[in-house]
Amino acid sequence: MLVVQTPQDLKQHIGKTLGPSEWITVDQAMIDKFAEATGDHQWIHVDVERAKKEMPGGKTIAHGYLTLSLVPRLGPQLIKVEKRKRGINYGSNKVRFTNTVPAGSRIRLKQTIKNVEDVEGNVRDGDRGRRAGAPGAGRRGSRHPVRLRTAAAGFTAISAGWETRRRRPRRAACTWPACAQPARRASRRRRWPARANRARGRSAPRAPTRAPAG
């Protein structure tokens, strides 16, 4: 655990990796309580019998925001500021859940202090880089991390393991008239080269003229 006296002391630890924290088990009881608190009772989270038949792995999965909400619970195991009045989570600009957490999984937290900046009367810590703050959790027994990508979210947590890379789906053939517009323009350039050349700022080559008969 990193222990500092004041928030300003965090500036001396920019770039430092903290953790990982202790493992915590995300069981079905925790998932059910989160569903009750938030009203998100989708069957993939709470219907154990249906999940056995239809879900990959045969288990329900935790809500993405349940995993994110465990960051304040696990964070105090990694850092402590002795002289402060209070700490406020000022939010996340961007969050992505790139892997699932099946019921019964054990997760833990790993964080990196990416940036510390002064604001009037306070000190704000976070990540001002391209990947600003990414609280996340590594899931035990999984080759892939449960990575929660966020922007400007206090700390950056880097989960252990490999990042899940997903290929972008192919675009379906577009039948809208706007999709065919570039093709029509190209055909016009072929049919009227002079107009196309003028559009590019070049003069069209002129055909050789035959000398008048004497």
C-alpha positions in Angstrom: 0.0 0.0 0.0 1.1 3.5 -0.8 0.8 5.8 2.2 1.3 9.6 1.8 0.7 12.5 4.2 -1.0 15.0 1.9 -2.6 14.9 -1.5 0.2 17.0 -2.9 2.6 14.2 -2.0 1.0 12.1 -4.8 3.0 14.2 -7.3 6.1 12.3 -6.3 4.5 9.0 -7.3 3.2 9.8 -10.8 3.6 6.7 -13.0 3.8 4.4 -10.0 1.8 1.1 -10.2 -0.2 0.1 -7.2 -1.4 -3.3 -6.2 -2.8 -5.7 -7.0 -5.4 -5.7 -4.2 -6.8 -8.8 -2.5 -9.1 -11.1 -4.4 -12.8 -10.6 -4.0 -15.5 -13.1 -5.0 -18.4 -11.8 -7.1 -21.0 -14.4 -6.3 -24.7 -14.7 -7.3 -25.8 -13.1 -4.0 -23.8 -10.0 -4.7 -25.2 -9.9 -8.3 -28.8 -10.3 -7.0 -28.3 -7.4 -4.5 -26.9 -5.1 -7.2 -29.8 -6.0 -9.5 -32.3 -5.2 -6.7 -30.6 -1.9 -5.9 -30.4 -0.7 -9.6 -33.5 -2.4 -11.0 -31.5 -4.2 -13.7 -33.0 -7.7 -13.6 -32.0 -8.8 -17.0 -32.0 -12.6 -17.1 -28.3 -12.8 -18.0 -27.6 -11.6 -14.5 -30.3 -13.2 -12.3 -31.8 -16.2 -14.0 -29.4 -19.0 -13.1 -31.4 -21.8 -14.7 -31.8 -20.0 -18.0 -28.1 -19.1 -18.0 -27.2 -22.8 -17.7 -28.9 -23.4 -21.0 -28.2 -20.2 -23.0 -25.1 -18.4 -21.6 -21.6 -19.3 -22.7 -20.1 -21.2 -19.8 -23.5 -21.9 -18.3 -23.3 -19.1 -15.7 -24.9 -15.7 -15.1 -22.6 -12.7 -15.4 -22.2 -9.7 -13.2 -23.4 -6.3 -14.3 -20.6 -4.2 -15.8 -21.4 -1.4 -13.3 -21.2 -3.8 -10.5 -17.6 -4.5 -11.4 -16.9 -0.8 -11.7 -18.5 -0.1 -8.4 -16.0 -2.3 -6.6 -13.2 0.1 -7.4 -13.9 2.2 -4.3 -14.0 -0.9 -2.2 -10.7 -2.2 -3.4 -8.9 1.1 -3.9 -8.3 1.8 -0.2 -6.2 -1.4 -0.1 -3.7 0.3 -2.5 -3.4 3.9 -1.4 -4.0 6.0 1.7 -3.7 9.8 2.3 -3.3 10.6 5.9 -4.1 14.3 6.0 -7.2 15.0 4.0 -10.8 15.9 4.8 -12.6 14.0 2.2 -12.2 12.4 -1.2 -14.7 12.8 -4.1 -15.0 10.7 -7.2 -15.7 13.3 -10.0 -16.8 10.7 -12.5 -15.6 9.0 -15.7 -15.6 10.3 -19.2 -15.5 7.0 -21.0 -16.0 3.4 -19.8 -15.7 0.1 -21.7 -16.4 -3.4 -20.4 -14.2 -5.7 -22.6 -14.8 -9.0 -20.8 -17.4 -10.7 -18.6 -17.4 -11.6 -15.0 -19.3 -14.9 -14.5 -20.9 -15.5 -11.1 -18.3 -17.0 -8.7 -15.4 -15.2 -10.3 -12.6 -13.7 -8.2 -11.4 -10.2 -9.2 -8.7 -7.8 -7.9 -7.6 -4.3 -8.7 -4.4 -2.8 -10.0 -3.9 1.0 -10.4 -1.4 3.4 -11.8 -1.2 7.1 -10.9 -1.2 8.8 -14.2 -1.4 12.5 -13.3 -1.8 14.8 -10.3 -2.9 18.4 -10.8 -3.8 21.3 -8.4 -7.2 22.8 -8.5 -8.3 25.7 -6.3 -8.5 24.4 -2.7 -8.0 20.8 -3.8 -5.7 18.3 -5.6 -7.0 16.2 -8.4 -5.4 13.0 -9.4 -6.1 11.2 -12.7 -4.8 10.5 -16.2 -4.6 13.4 -18.7 -3.1 11.2 -21.4 -4.9 9.4 -24.2 -6.1 6.6 -21.9 -7.1 8.8 -19.0 -7.8 6.7 -16.0 -8.9 3.1 -16.5 -10.1 1.5 -13.3 -10.2 -2.2 -14.0 -10.0 -5.7 -12.5 -8.3 -8.9 -13.4 -10.4 -12.0 -13.1 -8.7 -15.1 -11.7 -8.6 -18.2 -13.9 -9.2 -16.1 -17.1 -6.6 -15.4 -19.8 -8.2 -12.1 -20.5 -8.5 -9.2 -18.1 -11.8 -7.6 -17.0 -10.6 -4.2 -18.2 -12.8 -1.2 -17.6 -11.5 1.6 -19.8 -12.4 5.1 -18.5 -11.3 8.6 -19.1 -10.3 11.0 -16.3 -11.4 8.6 -13.5 -9.1 9.4 -10.6 -6.7 6.6 -11.2 -5.8 4.2 -14.0 -6.1 0.6 -13.1 -4.3 -1.9 -15.3 -5.6 -5.4 -15.0 -3.2 -8.3 -15.2 -3.3 -10.5 -18.3 -3.9 -9.8 -22.0 -6.3 -7.3 -23.4 -9.2 -8.7 -25.3 -8.9 -7.7 -29.0 -12.0 -7.9 -31.1 -12.2 -7.5 -34.8 -14.5 -4.9 -36.1 -17.5 -6.4 -37.8 -17.7 -6.1 -41.5 -20.0 -3.4 -42.8 -23.1 -4.6 -44.6 -23.6 -3.6 -48.2 -25.3 -0.2 -48.2 -28.3 0.3 -50.4 -28.9 4.0 -49.6 -28.6 6.4 -52.5 -25.8 8.3 -50.7 -23.6 5.2 -50.8 -23.8 5.1 -54.6 -23.0 8.8 -54.9 -19.1 8.4 -55.1 -19.5 5.8 -57.9 -21.7 8.1 -59.9 -19.1 10.9 -59.5 -16.4 8.6 -60.7 -18.4 7.6 -63.7 -18.9 11.3 -64.6 -15.1 11.8 -64.4 -14.6 9.1 -66.9 -17.3 10.3 -69.2 -16.4 14.0 -69.0 -12.6 14.2 -68.4 -12.6 18.0 -69.0 -15.0 18.6 -66.2 -13.1 16.3 -63.9 -9.8 18.0 -64.7 -11.2 21.4 -64.1 -12.4 20.2 -60.7 -8.8 19.2 -59.9 -7.4 22.5 -61.1 -5.9 21.1 -64.3 -6.7 22.0 -67.9 -8.0 19.1 -70.0 -5.7 17.9 -72.8 -7.0 19.2 -76.2 -7.3 16.9 -79.1 -4.8 17.7 -82.0 -6.4 19.8 -84.7 -6.0 19.0 -88.4 -4.4 21.6 -90.5 -6.8 23.2 -93.1 -6.4 22.0 -96.6 -4.4 24.4 -98.9 
